[in-house]
Amino acid sequence: MAEHARYDFKNPVARWFDSRLPILTMTKVHALDYPTPRNLNYFWTFGAILAVMLVVQIVTGIVLVMHFVPHVDFAFDSIEEIRRDVNYGNIIQKMHQVGASMFFFAVYIHIFRGLYYGSYKTPREVLWMIGVLILLVMMATAFLGYVLPWGQMSFWAAKVITNLFSAIPFFGDAIVTWLWGGYSVDNPTLNRFFSLHYLLPFVLAGLVFLHIWALHVPGNNNPVGVEVRPGQDTVPFHPYYTMKDLYAVVVFLILFAAFMFFAPDYLGHPINYAKANPLVTPTHIVPEWYFLPFYAILRSIPDKLLGVIAMFGSILILFALPWLDTSPVRSANYRPVYRQFFWLLVIDCIILGIVGSNPPEGSWLIIGRIATAYYFLHFLVIMPLVGFLEVPRPVPASISEAVLPAGSAFKAAE
Amino acid sequence: MSRTLPLIALALIGLSAAFAPALGLEEKHPAKDVGFSFEGPFGTFDRAQVQRGYQVYKEVCSACHSMTLMRFRNLGEPGGPEFPPEQVKAIAAQYKVTDGPDASGNMFERPALPSDPFVKPFPNEAAARAANGGALPPDLSLITKMRAGWSGRLLTLYTTQLIKGMGGPEYVYSVLTGYEEPPKDLAAEAPEGKFYNPYFENGHWIGMPPPLSDGAVTYADGTKATVDQMARDVAAFLAWAGEPKMEERKRIGFQVMVYLVVFAALLYLVKRRIWGRHEP
């Protein structure tokens, strides 16, 4: 849209206001009239679902902060007091905790949707890279938040993850001491984690704004993967996608509510209901399910520093995706070979998740190493090669050609 | 290339998930699967059972185990044993707590009030250990939440946990009723003052002597106080103590689910009508 374009509002107050701060025009252009490909499937609704989840986490989080005490002696009991004595606290606390799981569940679907339909390809590289940044900040936020209840797994997760930085040559130990604010995971650690856990969600909100901005410049990708042509390829965002997204959000909330109300402890570890005890190490220190694949990568490499590099590399590699994929065709629907490898990657990630939940010994270690190797192989070798070697199926010239039956009434009417 | 490759890989996942032993639970006996009234999406606590369970805790367990998160008033709140207010006051008044300082700066003893926390059996951890042969009797406020009852193959385990919950109350029941003679090969290595209990979380040897015996308490409602009955009752009481707002959670959960399902159905119809304008 042109910078100076103004919507001609009939209402004089609206016109007066909009000419001074064009927020109404912005809303009209970017939320209501925004031309959206008409063929987006339900995988595209996860953007809206994620936006809702971010709001849920921030709102429940702000309420929790009103009752939480960030001190090693009181943090655990204050969470319990929320569950016991705060009005509806049991529900709000679970909404936040289970919400984190649902947030990741949605973000993983969102990411794999982008992988399948080639949403990272030109001209959406920056959109994609902001997305990877959002994932990183989300992971940091989730980890910091997991430490706050100061349960056994909270404490030992903090210990294990911060200790990863000791693998850095020369400065490792100094950095860990700096992160802890002392010589062990203790009150200063809890306090700074609390501070950062409150800060990062707002950073996330800012990144989400940039993400949407970067989306609205080239417009949405779509399941066919060809650029939209003005006119019959698009529909206005409102009411078509506001309604479709809203419906999907509510269906997602049903799943969320099912876990939250009827299996609130299912996605967590029972041992985190035990207060942190620096003197007793749990038999198995395992992260929440959404970190398991990365944990598996970390532990499948015998060298600590290389393991840490591989773990972070497994996410950072996504930044390079737009240039690792050499195929000009976006949608995997028209890429018969890549599509197979896409599903293999999905399966590989699930295997890594299962491996991550098991001790790194025996056959688990071997499976973990193969799966880790395959993960990197997929991005570094398979993706570039398949792009060169594969013969894609013919791509339709336009969305309308792909989605509308030939000679349909709609087409005739245009 | 066909779809077979991903399918084979998927089958491998299925197999590994079905046969893989779950994390670290290989040696422990899975808990005995006893039925409780509070299981399932509509399950509620059996008031009489939770009241009996409190009696078992008070007369047996509380000699060694604290429950620091509980207050006497909880015993009268909705969703739990729901003792009448006078009875809650009377229960609290049986305990003495230290309060103060008074106007002249002295601490004094007074009968406990409903707002006071459950009185701890030992003043501190060292005293608790000293009185229990070095072992620390854990606080029981969250015991049914912090212990997982089930074990087994991953896929079965995850299904069981989804359907039956994490198995904490069943764990408590199983430990209380799980004392047995150690197997021949283990009997020789029995540690001093420990008892064999294959259901115990941290190895087979538990520091707690079998706490229950038939008739250990006398139930006011005439229920026969067998070991099995008392173990069930106290497990139910501890399950309530672990989440006193469970009934509220399920009740609101049901209302939310009904609301969301109806709302989703309506949204779907609206969405279909709107998109109908543009479908050929």
Interface residues (C-beta under 8 A of the other chain):
Chain A: R38 D77 E80 R83 R84 Y88 G89 N90 I91 K94 V235 P239 Y240 M243 K244 L246 Y247 V250 V251 L253 I254 A257 A258 M260 F261 F262 A263 P264 D265 Y266 P270 I271 N272 Y273 A274 T283 H284 V286 P336 V337 Q340 W343 L344 I347 D348 I350 I351 I354 S357 N358 P359 I367 L404 P405 S408 A409 F410 K411
Chain B: M1 S2 R3 L5 P6 A9 L10 L12 I13 S16 A17 A20 L23 G24 P41 T68 L69 N74 S141 L142 K145 M146 R147 A148 L154 Q161 L162 G165 M166 G168 G242 E243 P244 K245 E248 R249 K250 I252 G253 F254 V256 M257 L260 V261 F263 A264 L267 Y268 V270 K271 I274 W275 H278 E279 P280
